[in-house]
Amino acid sequence: MPIKITFIGAGSIGFTRELLKDLLSVPEFHNIQISFTDINPDNLAMSLQLCQRDVDANNLPIKIHATTDRREALKGANYVLNMVRIGMLEAFTHDVEIPMKYGVDQCVGDTLGPGGIMYGQRGIAAMLDFCKDIHEVAEPGCIMLNYANPNAMITWACNKYGKVKTIGLCHGVQNGHRQIAEVFGVDRKDLDIVCVGINHQTWYTQIQYKGEDMTGKLLGALQNHPVFSVQEKVRIDMLKRFGYYSTESNGHLSEYVPWYRKRPNEIIEWIALDRWIHGESGGYLRHCTERRNWFETDFPEWLAQPPLEYDAKSRGVEHGSYIIEGLETGRIYRGHFNVINNGVISNLPDDAVVEVPGYIDANGINIPVYGDLPLGCAAVCNASISVQRLAVEAAVNGDDLLLRQAMMMDLLTGAVLNPPEIWQMVDEMLVAEEAWLPQYKTAIQAAKKRLAEGKLIPVKGYTGAARLKTKTVEEIRNDKEAQRLYNKAAHQN
């Protein structure tokens, strides 16, 4: 029987198309079963329309099964690709805007910080339901490949509490690899890297070009680069002070540590505003809002584009298809994966989810022991792991005390707010996101009561140190560069 692969959150249209293209570029997968599921029937229908058109244009016999019934989609699945955003933009807006008015200035808010912690509370509650369904209706041994953020927290919860073998996947390592190759002016295929840490805080501990160690030359190359020296100030500063380059973008990295976004008048010194990913206040929320609005208005233009070609030359760098290919065909694949540590990085906790090099073949997912992460890098990761552990346990148990402690231990939040402010901010976020937090029913009722009493700490009324206006669809239509970027979203996430 051909294998079955189920996409949960298939209404994430651009990313779904890209992952499907990668899978169906493998000749052995030309007769596999594909099932899409999403809670949004409109997005699901549009995704099906685009993807089935691609399949048909490549003369493959596959008929994609699409349904809003998750259990039906998971029935008999061998692999699950998860890319959900629980709460969509409505909840994401609360993740960004409520902390912002208290003075916690996030660029992204999907991994750590108040936004990432609350995103994890929503995501873990849903993911444990997914895991239950997988146990009950999928094939025994079904593997989940998780692309959803906060990646480490969700992967942690699914493995420990969902009891589903889950591998967290991210493209941060690949993006940084490409950037480093560009800085050195070399072909990426000739530049070998080892990257180790935790998701979004992974460190390039070894960079070699044709056998020559380039690790110590990266700082000077970045400082002298005419573009990256402006766009990557936080990453360069961290490299200068910790000795190793971090995978994540300037905007992401700036909100994971306490030093770069705590004083509004200094934030602009560390970021660039040419693209949201370089540190704009609330930048990812703006980007997602514009892209959603543009897509909903201009879906016919996406259909007017030619179908995607399924061939090895156009295959992307996302790990998912290569992992499944390696497991099913025995071809060896080397990548960087998020897995339970279990001693791989010897100076990080065994129970944490780490992002490390691994090899895939017919024997399974093989993770070599790395040893000690450089001490400073390990200290940065350990601080974040403490937040993740508290947040995971809070989400699983509906324990709002642990949730508040996670917020207190979060480095950016703690740099900006005192404990009473954090307590009140958590109350507001719990109440605003009630619809997606079934495990917090009792805590939310208590939070509503406290907020209604009116004895509230005045908030700062802060709106962001470097906030850009969200473009209307008409403004995007008149902005050729913005239009190019959002049309490109038909082909990638």
C-alpha distance (Angstrom), angle and dihedral (degrees) to the residues before:
residue distance angle dihedral
M1 . . .
P2 3.83 . .
I3 3.78 115.4 .
K4 3.79 120.4 -100.8
I5 3.80 123.0 -135.1
T6 3.81 120.9 -168.4
F7 3.80 123.5 -159.5
I8 3.82 113.5 -152.9
G9 3.79 110.6 -162.5
A10 3.79 91.8 23.6
G11 3.80 88.8 159.4
S12 3.82 84.7 81.9
I13 3.75 84.2 95.5
G14 3.79 105.8 -175.3
F15 3.79 94.2 45.3
T16 3.81 93.3 43.7
R17 3.81 91.4 53.0
E18 3.80 91.8 49.1
L19 3.81 94.4 49.1
L20 3.81 91.7 45.9
K21 3.81 90.6 50.1
D22 3.81 90.0 52.4
L23 3.82 92.1 49.9
L24 3.78 95.4 46.8
S25 3.80 91.6 48.4
V26 3.82 85.6 74.7
P27 3.84 107.7 89.7
E28 3.82 93.1 -145.6
F29 3.82 89.7 58.3
H30 3.79 97.8 58.8
N31 3.80 92.2 107.2
I32 3.81 102.0 37.5
Q33 3.77 123.9 128.8
I34 3.82 116.7 -109.2
S35 3.78 125.2 -165.9
F36 3.82 126.1 -176.4
T37 3.79 124.9 -162.1
D38 3.80 133.3 177.0
I39 3.79 136.5 152.2
N40 3.82 90.5 -127.7
P41 3.82 106.5 76.8
D42 3.81 93.5 -169.0
N43 3.79 95.3 54.4
L44 3.79 89.9 41.7
A45 3.81 91.0 53.8
M46 3.80 92.3 49.0
S47 3.80 91.7 47.8
L48 3.79 90.6 49.8
Q49 3.80 91.4 48.9
L50 3.80 94.0 52.2
C51 3.80 96.5 40.6
Q52 3.80 96.5 45.2
R53 3.80 88.6 50.0
D54 3.82 88.5 53.8
V55 3.81 91.5 48.5
D56 3.79 92.8 48.9
A57 3.81 92.4 46.8
N58 3.80 88.6 56.4
N59 3.81 91.0 51.8
L60 3.79 95.3 -119.6
P61 3.83 121.0 151.7
I62 3.82 94.3 -134.7
K63 3.80 119.7 124.3
I64 3.79 109.9 -164.1
H65 3.78 114.6 -133.6
A66 3.83 111.5 -142.8
T67 3.80 124.7 -174.4
T68 3.78 141.0 153.0
D69 3.84 87.1 -139.2
R70 3.79 102.8 95.9
R71 3.80 95.9 -167.3
E72 3.78 90.9 52.1
A73 3.80 89.9 51.3
L74 3.81 92.3 48.5
K75 3.81 95.6 47.9
G76 3.80 108.4 121.0
A77 3.81 94.5 -3.6
N78 3.80 119.0 159.2
Y79 3.79 94.2 -172.2
V80 3.79 133.9 22.2
L81 3.79 124.1 -157.7
N82 3.80 109.7 -159.2
M83 3.81 120.6 -161.6
V84 3.80 104.0 149.3
R85 3.80 127.0 147.7
I86 3.79 104.6 -157.2
G87 3.79 110.5 -145.6
M88 3.80 92.9 11.9
L89 3.81 117.0 -144.8
E90 3.80 94.3 -28.6
A91 3.80 92.8 65.0
F92 3.80 92.9 34.2
T93 3.80 89.1 58.4
H94 3.83 89.5 58.4
D95 3.83 89.7 47.8
V96 3.79 89.6 59.7
E97 3.80 107.0 27.7
I98 3.81 101.3 47.2
P99 3.83 95.2 52.4
M100 3.81 89.5 41.2
K101 3.80 93.4 61.9
Y102 3.81 88.2 52.7
G103 3.81 89.3 52.9
V104 3.83 100.2 -99.9
D105 3.80 101.1 133.3
Q106 3.82 111.0 -160.2
C107 3.77 125.5 -179.2
V108 3.81 95.8 -164.7
G109 3.80 112.9 -2.1
D110 3.80 100.1 -164.1
T111 3.82 105.3 106.3
L112 3.80 112.0 30.1
G113 3.80 132.7 -7.8
P114 3.80 120.8 67.1
G115 3.80 90.7 -57.5
G116 3.78 95.4 51.8
I117 3.80 92.7 45.2
M118 3.81 92.8 51.8
Y119 3.79 91.5 42.7
G120 3.78 86.1 56.1
Q121 3.80 91.9 51.8
R122 3.79 90.5 55.4
G123 3.78 95.3 40.1
I124 3.80 97.8 47.7
A125 3.82 92.5 49.7
A126 3.80 89.1 55.5
M127 3.79 96.3 39.4
L128 3.79 93.4 56.8
D129 3.81 87.2 57.3
F130 3.81 88.9 50.6
C131 3.80 89.6 51.5
K132 3.80 91.3 51.2
D133 3.80 89.9 53.4
I134 3.81 91.8 47.5
H135 3.79 90.9 53.9
E136 3.79 92.0 48.7
V137 3.81 104.2 41.9
A138 3.83 111.4 11.2
E139 3.79 124.6 85.3
P140 3.83 115.6 -80.6
G141 3.80 109.5 -91.8
C142 3.80 93.3 24.5
I143 3.82 110.0 170.2
M144 3.79 123.2 -144.6
L145 3.80 119.8 -148.2
N146 3.78 106.2 -159.1
Y147 3.79 121.8 -153.7
A148 3.82 95.2 161.5
N149 3.81 121.5 110.4
P150 2.93 142.0 -92.0
N151 3.78 74.5 49.0
A152 3.80 99.9 -176.6
M153 3.81 94.8 46.5
I154 3.80 94.2 47.8
T155 3.80 93.6 44.3
W156 3.82 89.1 48.3
A157 3.82 93.3 51.2
C158 3.81 95.2 44.6
N159 3.79 92.8 51.8
K160 3.81 98.2 40.9
Y161 3.78 102.3 35.3
G162 3.81 105.6 13.1
K163 3.82 90.9 48.7
V164 3.81 90.4 -145.7
K165 3.81 117.9 131.1
T166 3.78 99.9 -112.8
I167 3.79 129.0 -179.4
G168 3.80 117.5 -165.1
L169 3.80 114.8 -138.9
C170 3.79 130.5 -164.7
H171 3.81 136.2 162.5
G172 3.81 96.5 -140.7
V173 3.82 93.4 102.4
Q174 3.81 92.0 50.3
N175 3.81 92.7 47.3
G176 3.78 91.9 50.5
H177 3.81 90.9 46.1
R178 3.80 89.3 55.2
Q179 3.81 91.3 47.5
I180 3.81 93.8 50.0
A181 3.80 90.5 49.8
E182 3.80 89.2 52.0
V183 3.82 91.9 49.5
F184 3.80 90.7 53.7
G185 3.80 92.7 40.9
V186 3.81 94.1 -124.7
D187 3.79 136.7 123.8
R188 3.79 111.3 -90.5
K189 3.80 92.7 -133.3
D190 3.82 88.8 62.9
L191 3.82 93.5 49.6
D192 3.80 113.4 83.4
I193 3.80 119.6 -161.6
V194 3.79 139.0 -175.8
C195 3.78 113.3 -157.9
V196 3.81 122.5 -173.4
G197 3.83 136.9 172.3
I198 3.79 134.5 65.7
N199 3.78 128.3 -41.4
H200 3.81 111.5 -67.6
Q201 3.81 89.2 4.8
T202 3.77 99.1 66.2
W203 3.81 119.0 138.6
Y204 3.80 129.7 -142.9
T205 3.80 95.8 -130.7
Q206 3.81 94.0 169.0
I207 3.81 129.4 32.8
Q208 3.80 118.0 174.3
Y209 3.79 130.4 176.0
K210 3.79 112.8 -162.2
G211 3.79 89.9 -29.4
E212 3.82 96.2 -44.4
D213 3.81 116.9 119.9
M214 3.82 107.2 -122.6
T215 3.81 98.1 168.8
G216 3.81 95.5 104.1
K217 3.80 93.1 45.7
L218 3.81 96.4 59.2
L219 3.83 97.9 84.0
G220 3.78 94.3 56.6
A221 3.80 92.1 43.8
L222 3.81 92.3 52.5
Q223 3.81 93.9 44.7
N224 3.81 89.7 53.3
H225 3.80 96.0 43.7
P226 3.84 110.4 108.9
V227 3.83 94.7 -142.0
F228 3.80 108.3 27.0
S229 3.81 92.7 46.2
V230 3.82 86.2 65.4
Q231 3.81 100.0 36.3
E232 3.82 100.0 42.1
K233 3.80 105.7 44.2
V234 3.81 95.2 135.2
R235 3.79 93.2 47.0
I236 3.80 91.3 47.7
D237 3.80 91.8 48.4
M238 3.81 90.9 50.3
L239 3.82 89.4 48.6
K240 3.80 90.3 51.1
R241 3.82 93.3 49.7
F242 3.83 101.7 35.8
G243 3.79 100.8 31.0
Y244 3.81 98.7 -124.9
Y245 3.80 135.8 77.7
S246 3.80 119.5 -115.9
T247 3.80 123.6 -134.4
E248 3.74 98.8 -133.6
S249 3.79 129.3 91.0
N250 3.78 122.2 -99.4
G251 3.80 92.9 -103.8
H252 3.79 94.5 47.7
L253 3.79 95.9 45.2
S254 3.80 93.5 46.8
E255 3.82 91.7 64.3
Y256 3.82 97.1 47.2
V257 3.80 95.5 65.4
P258 3.83 131.5 49.7
W259 3.79 101.8 -121.6
Y260 3.81 112.4 69.0
R261 3.83 108.8 44.3
K262 3.80 104.5 33.8
R263 3.84 98.6 92.6
P264 3.80 114.2 52.4
N265 3.80 94.2 -151.1
E266 3.83 91.0 55.2
I267 3.82 100.6 44.9
I268 3.79 93.6 83.5
E269 3.81 89.7 57.9
W270 3.81 90.7 63.7
I271 3.79 102.4 42.4
A272 3.80 142.3 57.1
L273 3.80 125.7 -140.2
D274 3.79 100.6 -153.1
R275 3.83 89.5 98.7
W276 3.80 130.5 10.7
I277 3.81 92.2 -119.8
H278 3.79 91.5 68.2
G279 3.80 94.3 68.8
E280 3.82 113.6 -70.6
S281 3.82 113.5 161.0
G282 3.81 106.7 -100.7
G283 3.79 87.1 -5.8
Y284 3.78 98.9 149.1
L285 3.81 92.0 49.4
R286 3.80 89.7 53.3
H287 3.80 91.3 46.7
C288 3.82 93.2 49.3
T289 3.80 92.4 46.4
E290 3.80 93.4 50.8
R291 3.78 92.6 45.2
R292 3.81 92.7 49.4
N293 3.81 92.1 48.9
W294 3.79 92.5 46.2
F295 3.78 92.7 48.4
E296 3.81 94.8 48.6
T297 3.79 90.3 51.7
D298 3.78 99.6 40.1
F299 3.80 105.4 35.5
P300 3.83 89.8 122.9
E301 3.81 88.2 62.2
W302 3.81 89.0 55.7
L303 3.80 88.6 53.4
A304 3.80 89.3 50.4
Q305 3.79 90.5 60.9
P306 3.81 116.7 92.0
P307 3.82 117.6 -94.7
L308 3.79 118.5 -95.9
E309 3.80 118.0 -95.4
Y310 3.77 117.0 -128.1
D311 3.80 107.6 -142.7
A312 3.78 138.4 119.9
K313 3.81 93.1 -105.2
S314 3.82 93.3 60.6
R315 3.80 95.4 42.4
G316 3.81 113.2 125.5
V317 3.80 132.8 -133.9
E318 3.81 99.2 -107.3
H319 3.80 109.3 124.2
G320 3.81 98.5 -137.9
S321 3.80 101.2 85.8
Y322 3.80 92.9 41.7
I323 3.81 91.8 52.8
I324 3.80 92.4 51.9
E325 3.80 90.7 44.0
G326 3.80 91.6 51.6
L327 3.79 93.7 48.2
E328 3.81 93.9 46.3
T329 3.82 102.1 38.0
G330 3.81 103.2 25.4
R331 3.81 94.1 -121.5
I332 3.79 108.7 147.5
Y333 3.79 116.8 -115.9
R334 3.78 126.5 -176.0
G335 3.79 119.0 -158.7
H336 3.80 144.4 132.6
F337 3.80 116.0 -90.6
N338 3.81 138.7 -179.3
V339 3.81 109.4 -121.2
I340 3.80 139.6 150.6
N341 3.81 105.6 -77.9
N342 3.82 102.0 -131.4
G343 3.79 92.0 171.4
V344 3.81 99.0 -44.4
I345 3.81 91.0 121.1
S346 3.77 101.3 34.0
N347 3.82 98.1 -157.6
L348 3.81 96.1 49.3
P349 3.85 122.4 76.4
D350 3.79 116.7 -84.8
D351 3.81 93.4 -130.1
A352 3.82 94.9 53.5
V353 3.79 124.7 100.5
V354 3.80 109.2 -115.3
E355 3.80 131.3 -171.9
V356 3.79 109.0 -132.4
P357 3.82 143.2 148.6
G358 3.78 116.0 -80.4
Y359 3.78 142.9 168.5
I360 3.78 128.7 -131.5
D361 3.80 125.6 -156.3
A362 3.78 139.0 135.6
N363 3.80 89.3 -69.7
G364 3.78 92.2 62.7
I365 3.78 139.7 -108.0
N366 3.78 108.9 -22.2
I367 3.81 119.8 -165.3
P368 3.84 117.1 -172.3
V369 3.80 119.5 -144.9
Y370 3.80 109.4 -102.8
G371 3.81 103.0 -173.1
D372 3.80 125.6 -149.2
L373 3.79 121.0 2.4
P374 3.84 110.9 -139.8
L375 3.79 105.7 -79.7
G376 3.82 98.6 -114.8
C377 3.79 92.3 46.6
A378 3.81 89.9 48.6
A379 3.82 90.0 51.8
V380 3.81 91.2 54.8
C381 3.81 91.2 48.1
N382 3.80 93.9 45.3
A383 3.80 91.4 55.1
S384 3.80 90.1 54.6
I385 3.81 93.0 43.4
S386 3.81 89.7 58.4
V387 3.81 89.3 55.6
Q388 3.81 91.6 46.3
R389 3.80 93.5 50.1
L390 3.81 92.4 50.6
A391 3.79 91.3 46.2
V392 3.81 93.9 49.2
E393 3.80 93.1 49.4
A394 3.81 90.3 45.5
A395 3.80 92.2 52.3
V396 3.80 95.4 46.0
N397 3.80 94.4 47.5
G398 3.82 100.8 32.0
D399 3.81 87.5 -123.3
D400 3.79 109.2 160.4
L401 3.82 92.6 -174.0
L402 3.80 89.8 62.0
L403 3.80 88.4 44.8
R404 3.80 91.0 54.9
Q405 3.80 90.8 46.4
A406 3.81 89.5 52.2
M407 3.80 88.7 53.9
M408 3.82 91.0 48.6
M409 3.79 91.8 50.5
D410 3.79 92.9 46.9
L411 3.79 105.5 109.4
L412 3.80 100.4 -137.2
T413 3.81 94.5 41.0
G414 3.80 91.8 49.0
A415 3.80 91.2 48.5
V416 3.82 91.3 57.0
L417 3.84 108.5 29.3
N418 3.79 138.0 48.5
P419 3.85 122.0 -135.1
P420 3.86 98.0 -94.2
E421 3.81 90.0 50.5
I422 3.80 91.0 49.4
W423 3.83 91.1 49.5
Q424 3.80 91.5 52.2
M425 3.81 93.6 44.5
V426 3.81 90.0 53.0
D427 3.81 89.9 51.0
E428 3.80 90.0 54.0
M429 3.79 93.7 46.9
L430 3.80 93.4 47.9
V431 3.80 92.0 51.2
A432 3.83 94.2 44.4
E433 3.82 92.1 49.9
E434 3.80 97.7 40.3
A435 3.81 93.2 123.3
W436 3.82 91.7 66.0
L437 3.81 99.7 37.7
P438 3.82 108.2 72.6
Q439 3.82 91.9 156.6
Y440 3.83 91.4 62.9
K441 3.80 99.1 55.5
T442 3.84 95.4 124.5
A443 3.81 94.4 40.6
I444 3.80 91.7 49.9
Q445 3.80 92.5 53.4
A446 3.82 89.6 52.4
A447 3.82 90.5 47.3
K448 3.82 91.1 51.6
K449 3.78 89.7 52.7
R450 3.81 92.9 51.0
L451 3.79 93.1 47.7
A452 3.82 91.3 48.2
E453 3.80 91.9 54.4
G454 3.79 88.5 72.2
K455 3.81 97.9 -138.8
L456 3.76 91.5 126.4
I457 3.78 132.5 156.3
P458 3.81 108.5 -117.5
V459 3.79 111.1 -108.9
K460 3.78 122.3 -133.7
G461 3.79 95.2 -115.5
Y462 3.78 86.8 -133.8
T463 3.82 117.4 167.5
G464 3.79 102.2 -177.1
A465 3.78 138.1 -69.4
A466 3.80 94.7 -116.7
R467 3.80 108.9 18.2
L468 3.78 121.8 161.7
K469 3.79 125.4 -158.7
T470 3.79 118.1 -102.2
K471 3.80 108.3 -113.9
T472 3.76 120.2 -125.8
V473 3.80 119.6 -128.1
E474 3.81 88.5 -103.8
E475 3.79 91.5 52.4
I476 3.80 90.0 50.4
R477 3.79 88.9 49.4
N478 3.80 89.1 56.1
D479 3.82 93.2 44.6
K480 3.80 107.8 77.3
E481 3.81 94.8 -169.2
A482 3.83 93.1 49.9
Q483 3.80 89.5 45.9
R484 3.80 90.7 51.6
L485 3.82 91.6 51.6
Y486 3.79 95.0 48.3
N487 3.79 94.1 44.1
K488 3.80 86.8 51.5
A489 3.80 86.6 58.8
A490 3.81 87.2 77.2
H491 3.77 85.9 75.3
Q492 3.79 103.5 38.0
N493 3.78 144.3 21.7
